[in-house]
Amino acid sequence: MQITTHSTEETEAFGAQYAQSLAMGDIVAFSGDLGAGKTAFTRGVLHGLGYRGRVTSPTFAIANEYETPRGRAVHFDLYRILDEEALFEIGFDEYLDGSAIVLIEWSENAAGVLPAHYKTVHIAYGEAENDRLITTGEAAE
């Protein structure tokens, strides 16, 4: 599926809508340029899951965990992860056990450790300044 949003609010709203398709154990791998809207989309997903608190990027913390009415969700930002060995050092693989919805920004930094099947969200800049082209899908090896 591909849509264009025209503001941060629309990107978040689409994220909230997308959340309705998620189930416990789903892994969502995000890709897109710096500042394209991955965190805004993720904020929408978490609000769509029923979380009502503040959602921030875990750029320095690497991961933020959220308890939602639909279960636990974990938001990773792997921008600062330079190799897959670092993922094992932070226990990343333990989050892939099916007990949470896992949202991964900069997922290309974890490409070698992702399971065979996962969902994808790519966010690209659109023609106008606030436009974002959002493509959702599924990956399978």
N, C-alpha and C positions, 0 to 999 in steps of 0.2 A: 504494500500500500504506500502511496506517496501523496503528501499534501503540502501546501504552502501556508505558513502562518505569517502574519503581518505585524506581530508584536510579541513581547515577552509573555504577556497575559494569554495570548492565543496559543503560544507554545506550551505554556503550563496547562491550559485547558485541554489541549490535545493529549498531553501526558496523563492527565486525570482520566480521560476517556480510554486511553491505552491501558491503564491500570486494570480496567474491568476484564481484560483478556488474560491477566496474569493469575497464576496459581502458585501455591507454595512449592518451592523447589525450582521455579523458573529462574533462568539466568539470562540477563539482558546485557548484551555487549554493545556499548556505544562507541561510535567513531565520529570524527568531525574535527574541523579546525578549532584552534584555541579561541574561545569566546563565541562559538557558534550557537550555544544554547543548550548544551548537554545537561548542565546543572539545572537550568530552568525546566527542562523537560522532566528531569528526575524529581524536582520539587513537585511538579504536577502529578507524577506517578504516586509519590508518597501521599499527597493530599487525596488522590483518588482511592488510595488504599485505606483512607480514613484517618491518617495521621494529621493532627491539628497544630503541632508545634512548629518551631522554626527549622528550616532545612537549609544547611549551608554546605558548600563544597568541602570535602575532606582532603584538600590538596596537601596539607601538612600532616594531618592525622592519618592519612591513607584510607581509613574506613570509619564510617559513622553507622551505628546501629540504631534502628527505630522499631519500637513496638507499635504495631497498628492493630486495629480491630480484626484484620484478616491474617494476622501473624507477624512474625519478625521479618524485617527487611534490612538489608545491608547495602550501603552505598559506598563503593570504592572509587577512588580517584588514583589511577596508576601513573599519572603524568611523571612523577618523580622516581618511578621504579625503572631501573636501567637494565635489569636482567631477571630471568625467571628464577634464579636461585634466591634472589631477594624476596620473591613471593612466598617461597617455602619458609623463609626465616620469619615472616610475619604471620604465618599460618593461613595463608590465603586458601590453600587446598581444603582446609577444614570447613570453610564456608560453602563448599560445593557439595555438601552431603544431603541436600534436599530439604533441610529444615528451615530454609528462609528463601525469600525472593532476593536475588542478588543482582544489583545494578552496578555495572562496571564502566566507568568513564576511562578513556584511553585503553580500551580492551586489547588493542594491538600489542600492548606490552605484556599481555598474558596469553597470547595466541597459542603457545605450545602447551598450556596446561588447562585450557578450556575443555569441557566434555565434548562428545561427538555432536550433540544437538544443543542449540541455544538460540535465543531470539536476538535479532539485531535491530539497532536503530542508528541510522546515519543522518547527521544534521549538517547541512551545507548552507552557506550564505546564498541568499536569493538576489534578484535584480535590484530591489530597493533596499535601503539601508537596514530596515528592520525585518525584511523578509527572510524566512528560513524555509528551506526545502527539506522536509523530513520524510525519510524512507524507512519503513519497518519491514521486517521479514524474518526468516529463519535460516540458520546455518546448519549444515550437516556435513560431516566428513565422509 
